[in-house]
Amino acid sequence: MSWTVNVDDKGKEYLIRGDSLKINTYSIERLFAAMNGNFDVHIKLIKIKDSTVYIKILNTTYFTQQMGTAGSSWYLASIIFTLTENPECKKIYLDFIEGDHAGPPGYFTRENYEKVYTICN
C-alpha cells in the first residue's frame, strides 16, 4: 500500500506504485499508517490543512545519519508519492533536524522527484 524505489543493475532508480494503490483510494490517515509501519524511520502526523500533510520525523538521527543519502531520498520519495495518492493531499511538509544525508526540512511535492526517478504507475 505504498510506493517503493527499486534500482536496476545499471543503477537506474524506479519509483513503483504498490498494487493496492492501483485499485483503491485510501484516506490520508490510512496511507500514513502504512508508511509508518514499513520503515525504520518513525514519523508523526501533526495535522492536515489546506491540502498539505504536516509530518515530523521522530528519529532524525537514523534518517539523516544512518540511512545514507540514497536511502533518505528513497524514503522521502516513497512518503511523498504514497500520501499524495489521496486526491486531497497535494504537498507534504516534513519537519526534521537536518543532517549529513537529508535536508533541509520543508515542503515537498511529487514534482521534487519526477525528474530524479522513472515513475512506474
NORVEN-V471329 format. One record per residue. N is the residue number from 1. RES is the residue in one small letter. OMEGA is omega in degrees with one decimal (999 if undefined). BURIAL is b if it has 16 or more other ideal C-beta (glycine too) atoms within 10 Angstrom, else e. Layout:
n:N res:RES omega:OMEGA burial:BURIAL
n:N res:RES omega:OMEGA burial:BURIAL
This chain:
n:1 res:m omega:178.8 burial:b
n:2 res:s omega:171.4 burial:b
n:3 res:w omega:178.1 burial:b
n:4 res:t omega:177.4 burial:b
n:5 res:v omega:172.6 burial:b
n:6 res:n omega:-179.8 burial:e
n:7 res:v omega:178.6 burial:e
n:8 res:d omega:-175.0 burial:e
n:9 res:d omega:175.9 burial:e
n:10 res:k omega:178.2 burial:e
n:11 res:g omega:178.3 burial:e
n:12 res:k omega:-175.9 burial:e
n:13 res:e omega:-178.4 burial:b
n:14 res:y omega:173.9 burial:e
n:15 res:l omega:-168.6 burial:b
n:16 res:i omega:178.3 burial:b
n:17 res:r omega:176.0 burial:b
n:18 res:g omega:-176.3 burial:b
n:19 res:d omega:-178.9 burial:e
n:20 res:s omega:-179.3 burial:e
n:21 res:l omega:-179.1 burial:b
n:22 res:k omega:-174.0 burial:e
n:23 res:i omega:-177.2 burial:e
n:24 res:n omega:170.6 burial:e
n:25 res:t omega:-177.2 burial:e
n:26 res:y omega:175.1 burial:b
n:27 res:s omega:177.7 burial:e
n:28 res:i omega:-180.0 burial:b
n:29 res:e omega:179.8 burial:e
n:30 res:r omega:176.5 burial:e
n:31 res:l omega:178.3 burial:b
n:32 res:f omega:179.4 burial:b
n:33 res:a omega:178.4 burial:e
n:34 res:a omega:179.5 burial:b
n:35 res:m omega:-176.6 burial:b
n:36 res:n omega:-179.0 burial:b
n:37 res:g omega:-173.1 burial:e
n:38 res:n omega:-172.3 burial:b
n:39 res:f omega:176.3 burial:b
n:40 res:d omega:176.2 burial:e
n:41 res:v omega:-179.3 burial:b
n:42 res:h omega:-175.8 burial:e
n:43 res:i omega:179.3 burial:b
n:44 res:k omega:175.9 burial:e
n:45 res:l omega:-178.6 burial:b
n:46 res:i omega:178.9 burial:e
n:47 res:k omega:173.0 burial:e
n:48 res:i omega:-177.1 burial:b
n:49 res:k omega:174.7 burial:e
n:50 res:d omega:177.9 burial:e
n:51 res:s omega:176.9 burial:e
n:52 res:t omega:174.8 burial:b
n:53 res:v omega:-179.5 burial:b
n:54 res:y omega:-174.9 burial:e
n:55 res:i omega:172.6 burial:b
n:56 res:k omega:174.0 burial:e
n:57 res:i omega:-171.9 burial:b
n:58 res:l omega:-179.3 burial:e
n:59 res:n omega:-174.0 burial:e
n:60 res:t omega:-178.3 burial:b
n:61 res:t omega:178.0 burial:e
n:62 res:y omega:-176.8 burial:b
n:63 res:f omega:-172.9 burial:b
n:64 res:t omega:-175.2 burial:b
n:65 res:q omega:-171.4 burial:e
n:66 res:q omega:-178.7 burial:e
n:67 res:m omega:-173.5 burial:b
n:68 res:g omega:-178.3 burial:e
n:69 res:t omega:179.7 burial:e
n:70 res:a omega:-179.6 burial:e
n:71 res:g omega:178.2 burial:b
n:72 res:s omega:179.0 burial:b
n:73 res:s omega:178.4 burial:b
n:74 res:w omega:-180.0 burial:b
n:75 res:y omega:179.3 burial:b
n:76 res:l omega:179.6 burial:b
n:77 res:a omega:179.2 burial:b
n:78 res:s omega:177.6 burial:b
n:79 res:i omega:-175.5 burial:b
n:80 res:i omega:-177.6 burial:b
n:81 res:f omega:-179.7 burial:b
n:82 res:t omega:-176.8 burial:b
n:83 res:l omega:178.9 burial:b
n:84 res:t omega:169.4 burial:b
n:85 res:e omega:176.8 burial:b
n:86 res:n omega:-176.0 burial:b
n:87 res:p omega:178.5 burial:e
n:88 res:e omega:-177.8 burial:e
n:89 res:c omega:-179.9 burial:b
n:90 res:k omega:179.1 burial:e
n:91 res:k omega:-177.9 burial:b
n:92 res:i omega:169.4 burial:b
n:93 res:y omega:179.1 burial:b
n:94 res:l omega:178.4 burial:b
n:95 res:d omega:177.1 burial:e
n:96 res:f omega:176.8 burial:b
n:97 res:i omega:-177.8 burial:e
n:98 res:e omega:178.3 burial:e
n:99 res:g omega:-176.8 burial:b
n:100 res:d omega:-171.8 burial:e
n:101 res:h omega:-179.7 burial:b
n:102 res:a omega:176.1 burial:b
n:103 res:g omega:-2.5 burial:e
n:104 res:p omega:173.6 burial:e
n:105 res:p omega:178.5 burial:b
n:106 res:g omega:-178.6 burial:e
n:107 res:y omega:179.9 burial:e
n:108 res:f omega:174.7 burial:b
n:109 res:t omega:176.9 burial:e
n:110 res:r omega:-178.9 burial:b
n:111 res:e omega:177.7 burial:e
n:112 res:n omega:-172.0 burial:b
n:113 res:y omega:-175.3 burial:b
n:114 res:e omega:177.6 burial:e
n:115 res:k omega:-177.5 burial:e
n:116 res:v omega:-174.9 burial:e
n:117 res:y omega:167.7 burial:b
n:118 res:t omega:-175.2 burial:e
n:119 res:i omega:-179.5 burial:e
n:120 res:c omega:179.5 burial:e
n:121 res:n omega:999 burial:e
